[in-house]
Amino acid sequence: MSFSEDFFDNNENERFDDKDLQAKVKSCKEIVSAGQTFSDLENIEETIELCLEFDYIDDGLFLCDAVLEITPYNSEIWQFKGMLLNNKFDFENAYYAFNKSLSLNPNDVESLINKSIAEENLNMLNDSIETLNKALILEPNNEEVVFSLGLINERQENYQEAIEYFKKAIEMDKSYAEAWYELGYCYESLDELDEALKVYEKFLDLEPHSPTGWYNKGIVQVRMGDFANAADSFELSIALKDDFASSWFNLGVAYANMNKINDSLNAFKKAAELDPYDEAIYLNIGQAYEDLSDLNMAIRNYSKAIEMDEDYYEAYLARGYCYDILGKYRLALRDFNKAISITTNPTDAWSARADLEYSLGHLQDSIQCYINAIESDYKNFNAWFKLAETYIEIGSWLDALAAFEECLNLKPEHANSYYGKAKIFFLLNRTTEAISCLKSAFKLDPTIRNDFAKEFPEVKTSKLFNKLIQEN
């Protein structure tokens, strides 16, 4: 649930009452209707700026059009209209408005910056960069232009290039909070987490009341495994913005990793209250209940996640595990089969189904499922090892031996794989090879001697065996 878009709390103009602005807009509209626009241009232009600032888009556009009717060559009003249209996501008409503004005032950097926004959103990427470079020629030390070039590169996932632009913007203005924020996001995207953390801390020095700043810092700390400090960061984010669902969710993640399951569950539930249509939240609620051994509640929440996304692989797999534990094998099998059918990497689902088939005594079916899991991921050690053990149970010694060999290719110092080979060699009367493997197993894990003594008491007490094990 991470995001990069910066939405900073700006409280500077909260003192301007919303009712006052509505009254001002109404007054201006009355002036326009009375045909007195020209006589009160300054007041109307001031109101347009306020409409832009407070997102009164339609009112602002109405007043822009009224002014342009009588002063069609007013470049500033064309610029305001373009900015309002950008905010309305009407980028095509915004582009036209900025071109009109620039035809009247070609060197207006503000219009060039805003025109580049419209161009980027119209997928005119090269034009957008060219527009910003033109602005940079006009004002080489304009940090907003440099910052905008950084944003374009960031959105194109050219993070290293974006970093250079954001650093340059910061060199021009050390207190450029937005540049610090985006710089942190770029470092985070490049997995340079130490740098990201330092930058977010610098941002928070400048904007200590930014809930998204604390949130992003928490995300980096989670990725670094610093869950206690991450929880502190998310709690600060929530203190600043109590309805911040993403912070509640990730606070739950941090608590879960600290094994504070009840706190984690409460955080996830709060996230669900705020964002009841996010299936990932219900998956995590289910996992919390599963950790608390309340499997029925876990199933209920996994089912809710599946209701929201009928192809939610992780939810089917998790619910299947719960059904398996509860002995509801038919339902578990149904979920594992569904999970297999909806993913391009069904390794875990095949392994889960294999374990279920094994527990039901369907050893041949279990073997085929382990093989399918291995075909999905040839380096799946657990599937190879369980396949080998299942082959032993059905008496397929040579197949088991080959599977143990694959285990040792993946984990050359896995004691139990050597022990498995040793048991097979004993069964095949290949004593020398059996003892060689047994010696390797004992060396890697001395406790295997106890297992061997229990499984092969007659061999363990043999004088010949003791002689051979010492010789080898």
C-alpha positions as CSV (number, residue, x, y, z in Angstrom):
1,M,0.0,0.0,0.0
2,S,3.0,2.3,-0.5
3,F,2.8,5.4,-2.7
4,S,5.0,8.2,-3.9
5,E,2.6,11.0,-4.5
6,D,3.2,13.9,-2.1
7,F,0.2,15.4,-0.5
8,F,1.4,17.8,2.1
9,D,-0.9,19.3,4.7
10,N,-0.8,23.0,4.0
11,N,-2.5,25.0,6.7
12,E,-1.3,28.4,5.8
13,N,-4.7,29.6,4.4
14,E,-7.1,27.8,6.7
15,R,-7.8,31.2,8.2
16,F,-9.6,32.1,5.0
17,D,-13.2,31.0,5.7
18,D,-14.8,28.8,3.0
19,K,-18.1,30.7,3.4
20,D,-16.1,33.9,2.7
21,L,-14.8,32.5,-0.6
22,Q,-18.3,31.3,-1.6
23,A,-19.6,34.8,-0.9
24,K,-16.8,36.3,-2.9
25,V,-17.4,34.0,-5.9
26,K,-21.2,34.7,-5.7
27,S,-20.4,38.5,-5.7
28,C,-18.1,38.2,-8.7
29,K,-20.7,36.1,-10.6
30,E,-23.3,38.8,-10.0
31,I,-20.9,41.4,-11.3
32,V,-20.4,39.3,-14.5
33,S,-24.2,38.9,-14.9
34,A,-24.6,42.6,-14.5
35,G,-22.2,43.2,-17.3
36,Q,-19.7,45.0,-15.0
37,T,-16.8,42.6,-15.5
38,F,-14.4,45.2,-16.9
39,S,-15.0,47.7,-14.0
40,D,-14.0,45.1,-11.3
41,L,-11.3,43.1,-13.1
42,E,-8.8,43.2,-10.2
43,N,-11.3,41.8,-7.7
44,I,-12.3,39.0,-10.2
45,E,-8.7,38.1,-10.9
46,E,-8.0,37.9,-7.2
47,T,-11.0,35.6,-6.8
48,I,-9.8,33.4,-9.7
49,E,-6.5,32.9,-7.9
50,L,-8.4,31.9,-4.7
51,C,-10.5,29.5,-6.7
52,L,-7.3,27.9,-8.0
53,E,-5.8,27.7,-4.6
54,F,-8.9,26.3,-2.9
55,D,-9.9,24.0,-5.8
56,Y,-13.1,25.8,-6.8
57,I,-12.5,24.6,-10.4
58,D,-15.8,25.2,-12.1
59,D,-16.3,28.6,-10.5
60,G,-12.7,29.6,-11.4
61,L,-13.3,28.5,-15.0
62,F,-16.5,30.5,-15.2
63,L,-14.7,33.6,-14.1
64,C,-11.8,33.0,-16.4
65,D,-14.1,32.8,-19.4
66,A,-15.9,35.9,-18.3
67,V,-12.6,37.9,-18.1
68,L,-11.4,36.4,-21.5
69,E,-14.6,37.6,-23.2
70,I,-13.6,41.2,-22.6
71,T,-9.8,40.8,-22.5
72,P,-9.0,37.9,-24.8
73,Y,-5.2,38.8,-24.8
74,N,-4.7,38.5,-21.1
75,S,-1.9,35.9,-20.9
76,E,-2.2,35.6,-17.1
77,I,-5.9,34.6,-17.2
78,W,-5.1,32.0,-20.0
79,Q,-2.5,30.6,-17.7
80,F,-5.0,30.5,-14.8
81,K,-7.5,28.8,-17.0
82,G,-4.9,26.2,-18.0
83,M,-4.0,25.5,-14.4
84,L,-7.6,25.0,-13.5
85,L,-8.1,22.7,-16.4
86,N,-5.0,20.7,-15.4
87,N,-6.6,20.4,-11.9
88,K,-9.7,19.1,-13.7
89,F,-7.6,16.6,-15.6
90,D,-8.8,18.2,-18.8
91,F,-5.3,18.2,-20.2
92,E,-6.2,18.7,-23.8
93,N,-7.9,22.0,-23.2
94,A,-5.3,23.0,-20.6
95,Y,-2.6,22.5,-23.3
96,Y,-4.5,24.8,-25.6
97,A,-4.9,27.4,-22.8
98,F,-1.1,27.4,-22.0
99,N,-0.2,27.7,-25.7
100,K,-2.6,30.7,-25.9
101,S,-0.9,32.2,-22.8
102,L,2.6,31.6,-24.2
103,S,1.6,33.0,-27.6
104,L,1.0,36.3,-25.7
105,N,3.9,36.0,-23.3
106,P,6.4,33.5,-24.8
107,N,8.9,33.7,-21.9
108,D,6.6,33.1,-19.0
109,V,8.3,30.4,-17.0
110,E,5.2,29.6,-14.9
111,S,3.2,28.9,-18.0
112,L,6.0,26.7,-19.4
113,I,6.1,24.6,-16.2
114,N,2.3,24.1,-16.2
115,K,2.3,23.4,-19.9
116,S,4.8,20.6,-19.4
117,I,2.4,19.0,-16.9
118,A,-0.4,19.0,-19.5
119,E,2.1,17.6,-22.1
120,E,3.2,14.8,-19.8
121,N,-0.4,13.8,-19.1
122,L,-1.1,13.8,-22.8
123,N,1.9,11.3,-23.2
124,M,3.8,14.1,-25.0
125,L,6.9,13.2,-22.9
126,N,9.5,14.6,-25.3
127,D,7.5,17.8,-25.7
128,S,7.2,18.1,-21.9
129,I,11.0,17.8,-21.4
130,E,11.6,20.2,-24.2
131,T,9.2,22.8,-22.6
132,L,11.0,22.5,-19.3
133,N,14.4,22.8,-20.9
134,K,13.2,26.0,-22.6
135,A,12.1,27.3,-19.1
136,L,15.6,26.3,-17.8
137,I,17.3,28.4,-20.4
138,L,15.2,31.4,-19.5
139,E,15.8,30.9,-15.7
140,P,18.8,28.5,-15.1
141,N,18.4,28.9,-11.3
142,N,14.7,28.2,-11.1
143,E,14.5,25.3,-8.7
144,E,10.8,24.6,-9.7
145,V,11.9,23.9,-13.2
146,V,14.7,21.6,-12.1
147,F,12.3,19.9,-9.7
148,S,9.7,19.3,-12.5
149,L,12.4,17.7,-14.6
150,G,13.1,15.4,-11.6
151,L,9.4,14.5,-11.4
152,I,9.2,13.5,-15.0
153,N,12.2,11.2,-14.7
154,E,10.8,9.8,-11.5
155,R,7.5,9.0,-13.1
156,Q,9.3,7.3,-15.9
157,E,11.3,5.3,-13.3
158,N,14.5,6.9,-14.3
159,Y,15.4,7.2,-10.6
160,Q,19.1,7.9,-10.9
161,E,18.5,10.8,-13.3
162,A,15.7,12.1,-11.1
163,I,18.0,12.1,-8.1
164,E,20.4,14.4,-9.8
165,Y,17.7,16.9,-10.6
166,F,16.3,16.8,-7.0
167,K,19.8,17.3,-5.6
168,K,20.3,20.2,-7.9
169,A,17.0,21.7,-6.8
170,I,18.0,21.3,-3.2
171,E,21.3,23.0,-3.9
172,M,19.3,26.0,-5.1
173,D,17.0,25.9,-2.0
174,K,18.1,23.8,1.0
175,S,14.5,24.2,2.4
176,Y,12.8,22.8,-0.7
177,A,10.7,20.2,1.2
178,E,9.1,18.6,-1.8
179,A,12.4,18.0,-3.4
180,W,13.7,16.3,-0.3
181,Y,10.5,14.1,-0.2
182,E,10.8,13.0,-3.8
183,L,14.6,12.4,-3.4
184,G,13.7,10.0,-0.5
185,Y,11.2,8.2,-2.7
186,C,13.8,7.7,-5.5
187,Y,16.4,6.3,-3.1
188,E,13.7,4.0,-1.7
189,S,12.8,2.8,-5.2
190,L,16.5,2.0,-5.8
191,D,16.6,0.0,-2.5
192,E,19.1,2.5,-1.2
193,L,17.3,2.4,2.2
194,D,20.0,4.1,4.3
195,E,20.0,7.1,2.0
196,A,16.2,7.1,1.8
197,L,16.0,7.2,5.6
198,K,18.4,10.1,5.9
199,V,16.5,12.1,3.3
200,Y,13.1,11.5,4.8
201,E,14.5,12.6,8.2
202,K,15.7,15.8,6.5
203,F,12.3,16.3,5.0
204,L,10.7,15.8,8.4
205,D,13.0,18.4,9.9
206,L,11.4,20.8,7.4
207,E,7.8,19.4,7.5
208,P,7.4,17.7,10.9
209,H,3.6,17.7,10.6
210,S,3.5,15.7,7.3
211,P,1.7,12.4,7.9
212,T,3.0,11.1,4.5
213,G,6.5,11.9,5.5
214,W,6.3,9.9,8.7
215,Y,4.5,7.2,6.7
216,N,7.2,6.9,4.1
217,K,9.9,6.9,6.8
218,G,8.0,4.0,8.5
219,I,7.9,2.0,5.2
220,V,11.6,2.3,4.8
221,Q,12.1,1.2,8.4
222,V,9.8,-1.8,7.8
223,R,11.9,-2.8,4.8
224,M,15.1,-2.4,6.9
225,G,13.6,-4.7,9.6
226,D,13.5,-2.0,12.2
227,F,9.9,-2.7,13.2
228,A,9.8,-0.9,16.6
229,N,10.9,2.4,15.1
230,A,8.6,1.8,12.1
231,A,5.7,1.4,14.5
232,D,6.7,4.8,16.1
233,S,6.7,6.4,12.7
234,F,3.3,5.1,11.7
235,E,1.9,6.1,15.1
236,L,3.1,9.7,14.5
237,S,1.6,9.6,11.0
238,I,-1.7,8.5,12.5
239,A,-1.5,11.2,15.3
240,L,-1.3,13.8,12.5
241,K,-4.0,12.1,10.3
242,D,-6.2,9.7,12.1
243,D,-8.0,8.5,9.0
244,F,-4.8,7.5,7.2
245,A,-5.7,3.9,6.3
246,S,-2.2,3.1,4.8
247,S,-0.6,4.0,8.1
248,W,-3.0,1.9,10.1
249,F,-2.3,-1.0,7.8
250,N,1.4,-0.8,8.0
251,L,1.3,-0.2,11.7
252,G,-0.4,-3.6,11.8
253,V,2.4,-5.1,9.7
254,A,5.0,-3.6,12.1
255,Y,3.2,-5.0,15.1
256,A,2.8,-8.4,13.5
257,N,6.6,-8.6,13.0
258,M,7.1,-7.6,16.6
259,N,4.8,-10.5,17.6
260,K,2.3,-8.1,19.1
261,I,-0.6,-9.9,17.4
262,N,-3.5,-8.4,19.2
263,D,-2.2,-4.8,18.6
264,S,-1.6,-5.9,15.0
265,L,-5.2,-7.1,14.6
266,N,-6.6,-3.9,16.1
267,A,-4.6,-1.8,13.6
268,F,-5.7,-3.9,10.7
269,K,-9.4,-3.6,11.8
270,K,-9.0,0.2,12.0
271,A,-7.6,0.1,8.4
272,A,-10.6,-1.9,7.3
273,E,-13.0,0.6,8.8
274,L,-11.3,3.4,6.9
275,D,-10.8,1.4,3.6
276,P,-13.4,-1.4,3.6
277,Y,-12.7,-2.4,0.0
278,D,-9.1,-3.3,0.2
279,E,-8.8,-7.1,0.1
280,A,-5.2,-7.0,1.3
281,I,-6.4,-5.7,4.7
282,Y,-8.7,-8.7,5.2
283,L,-6.0,-11.1,4.2
284,N,-3.8,-9.6,7.0
285,I,-6.7,-9.7,9.4
286,G,-7.1,-13.4,8.6
287,Q,-3.4,-14.0,9.2
288,A,-3.6,-12.3,12.6
289,Y,-6.5,-14.5,13.6
290,E,-4.6,-17.5,12.3
291,D,-1.7,-16.5,14.5
292,L,-4.1,-16.3,17.4
293,S,-5.3,-19.9,16.5
294,D,-8.8,-18.6,15.7
295,L,-9.1,-20.5,12.4
296,N,-12.8,-19.9,11.9
297,M,-12.3,-16.1,12.1
298,A,-9.3,-16.4,9.8
299,I,-11.3,-18.3,7.2
300,R,-14.1,-15.7,7.5
301,N,-11.7,-12.9,6.6
302,Y,-9.9,-14.8,3.9
303,S,-13.3,-15.4,2.4
304,K,-14.1,-11.7,2.5
305,A,-10.8,-11.0,0.7
306,I,-11.8,-13.6,-2.0
307,E,-15.3,-11.9,-2.3
308,M,-13.5,-8.7,-3.3
309,D,-11.0,-10.4,-5.6
310,E,-12.0,-13.8,-6.9
311,D,-8.5,-14.4,-8.2
312,Y,-6.7,-13.7,-4.9
313,Y,-4.1,-16.4,-4.9
314,E,-2.7,-15.8,-1.4
315,A,-6.1,-15.8,0.2
316,Y,-7.1,-19.1,-1.4
317,L,-3.8,-20.6,-0.3
318,A,-4.1,-19.3,3.3
319,R,-7.8,-20.4,3.6
320,G,-6.8,-23.8,2.2
321,Y,-4.2,-24.2,5.0
322,C,-6.8,-23.4,7.6
323,Y,-9.3,-25.9,6.2
324,D,-6.5,-28.5,6.1
325,I,-5.7,-27.9,9.8
326,L,-9.5,-28.1,10.7
327,G,-9.7,-31.4,8.8
328,K,-12.0,-30.0,6.1
329,Y,-9.9,-31.7,3.4
330,R,-12.4,-31.4,0.6
331,L,-12.6,-27.6,1.1
332,A,-8.8,-27.4,1.4
333,L,-8.3,-29.3,-1.8
334,R,-10.8,-27.0,-3.6
335,D,-8.9,-23.9,-2.5
336,F,-5.4,-25.4,-3.4
337,N,-6.7,-26.3,-6.8
338,K,-8.2,-22.8,-7.3
339,A,-4.8,-21.3,-6.3
340,I,-3.0,-23.5,-8.8
341,S,-5.3,-22.4,-11.6
342,I,-5.0,-18.6,-11.1
343,T,-1.2,-18.1,-10.8
344,T,1.7,-18.4,-13.1
345,N,3.9,-19.6,-10.2
346,P,1.9,-22.2,-8.3
347,T,4.8,-23.8,-6.5
348,D,3.4,-23.1,-3.0
349,A,0.0,-24.3,-4.0
350,W,1.2,-27.5,-5.5
351,S,3.3,-28.1,-2.4
352,A,0.3,-27.5,-0.1
353,R,-1.8,-29.8,-2.2
354,A,0.9,-32.4,-2.1
355,D,1.1,-32.2,1.7
356,L,-2.7,-32.6,1.9
357,E,-2.7,-35.6,-0.5
358,Y,0.0,-37.2,1.7
359,S,-1.9,-36.7,4.9
360,L,-4.9,-38.4,3.2
361,G,-2.7,-41.3,2.3
362,H,-2.8,-40.6,-1.4
363,L,0.9,-41.1,-1.9
364,Q,1.0,-41.3,-5.7
365,D,-1.1,-38.1,-6.0
366,S,1.2,-36.5,-3.5
367,I,4.3,-37.5,-5.5
368,Q,2.8,-36.0,-8.7
369,C,2.0,-32.7,-6.9
370,Y,5.5,-32.5,-5.6
371,I,6.8,-33.0,-9.1
372,N,4.5,-30.3,-10.3
373,A,5.8,-28.0,-7.6
374,I,9.4,-28.7,-8.7
375,E,8.5,-28.1,-12.4
376,S,7.3,-24.6,-11.3
377,D,10.5,-24.0,-9.3
378,Y,13.3,-26.5,-9.9
379,K,15.2,-25.1,-6.8
380,N,12.4,-25.8,-4.4
381,F,14.4,-27.8,-1.8
382,N,11.4,-28.6,0.4
383,A,9.5,-30.2,-2.5
384,W,12.6,-32.3,-3.5
385,F,13.1,-33.5,0.1
386,K,9.4,-34.4,0.6
387,L,9.4,-36.1,-2.8
388,A,12.4,-38.2,-1.8
389,E,10.7,-39.2,1.5
390,T,7.5,-40.1,-0.2
391,Y,9.3,-42.2,-2.8
392,I,10.9,-44.1,0.2
393,E,7.4,-44.8,1.6
394,I,6.2,-46.4,-1.7
395,G,9.4,-48.4,-2.0
396,S,10.7,-46.5,-5.1
397,W,14.3,-46.5,-3.8
398,L,16.1,-45.3,-6.9
399,D,13.8,-42.4,-7.4
400,A,14.2,-41.5,-3.8
401,L,18.0,-41.6,-4.2
402,A,17.8,-39.3,-7.2
403,A,15.7,-36.9,-5.3
404,F,18.1,-36.8,-2.4
405,E,20.9,-36.1,-4.8
406,E,19.0,-33.1,-6.0
407,C,18.6,-32.0,-2.4
408,L,22.3,-32.1,-1.9
409,N,22.9,-30.2,-5.1
410,L,20.8,-27.4,-3.6
411,K,22.1,-27.8,-0.1
412,P,25.4,-29.6,-0.1
413,E,25.6,-29.8,3.7
414,H,22.1,-31.0,4.5
415,A,22.5,-33.8,7.0
416,N,19.1,-35.4,6.6
417,S,19.6,-35.8,2.9
418,Y,22.8,-37.7,3.5
419,Y,20.9,-39.8,6.1
420,G,18.1,-40.4,3.6
421,K,20.6,-41.7,1.1
422,A,22.3,-43.9,3.8
423,K,18.9,-45.6,4.6
424,I,18.3,-46.3,0.9
425,F,21.8,-47.7,0.4
426,F,21.3,-50.0,3.4
427,L,18.0,-51.2,1.9
428,L,19.9,-51.8,-1.4
429,N,22.7,-53.6,0.4
430,R,25.2,-51.0,-0.7
431,T,26.8,-51.0,2.7
432,T,30.0,-49.0,1.9
433,E,28.0,-46.2,0.3
434,A,25.6,-46.3,3.1
435,I,28.3,-45.9,5.7
436,S,30.0,-43.1,3.8
437,C,26.7,-41.1,3.7
438,L,26.0,-42.0,7.3
439,K,29.3,-40.6,8.4
440,S,28.7,-37.4,6.5
441,A,25.3,-37.1,8.2
442,F,26.8,-37.7,11.7
443,K,29.5,-35.1,11.1
444,L,27.0,-32.5,9.9
445,D,24.4,-33.2,12.6
446,P,25.5,-35.5,15.5
447,T,21.9,-35.8,16.8
448,I,21.2,-38.1,13.8
449,R,23.1,-40.8,15.6
450,N,20.1,-41.0,18.0
451,D,17.6,-41.3,15.1
452,F,19.7,-44.0,13.5
453,A,19.9,-46.0,16.8
454,K,16.1,-45.9,17.0
455,E,15.5,-46.9,13.4
456,F,18.2,-49.5,13.0
457,P,18.9,-50.9,16.5
458,E,20.2,-54.2,15.1
459,V,22.7,-52.3,12.9
460,K,23.8,-49.9,15.6
461,T,24.9,-52.7,17.9
462,S,26.7,-54.6,15.2
463,K,30.5,-54.9,15.8
464,L,31.0,-55.0,12.0
465,F,29.1,-51.7,11.6
466,N,31.1,-50.0,14.4
467,K,34.3,-51.2,12.8
468,L,33.3,-50.0,9.3
469,I,32.1,-46.6,10.6
470,Q,35.5,-46.1,12.3
471,E,37.4,-47.2,9.2
472,N,35.4,-44.8,7.0
